[in-house]
Amino acid sequence: MKDFGTGKTLSEASPFLRDSARRHALILEVVERDSVIEGLPPFTEEFRARLKKQLEAMARSETVE
């Protein structure tokens, strides 16, 4: 069993998600859908934009070995 965080990245494991814009859109879609299922309101455009910026910042900070 692999330690958490030592496996393949999402883009490595799913070749169709190598496009970062598509990957970020899918992540936001799933997070919003799960949040609504849990009873939270849908994301506002402002909140969605803020989350997208955070995803982009996290992607830039990932190290590739």
CORHUPE-V618218 format. One record per helix or strand of 3 or more residues. SS is the DSSP state (H for helix, E for strand). FROM is the first residue (numbers start at 0). LEN is the number of residues. Records with the same first field share a line. If there is no record, write none. Layout:
# CORHUPE-V618218
SS=FROM-LEN  FROM-LEN
This chain:
# CORHUPE-V618218
H=9-4  14-3  19-18  44-17
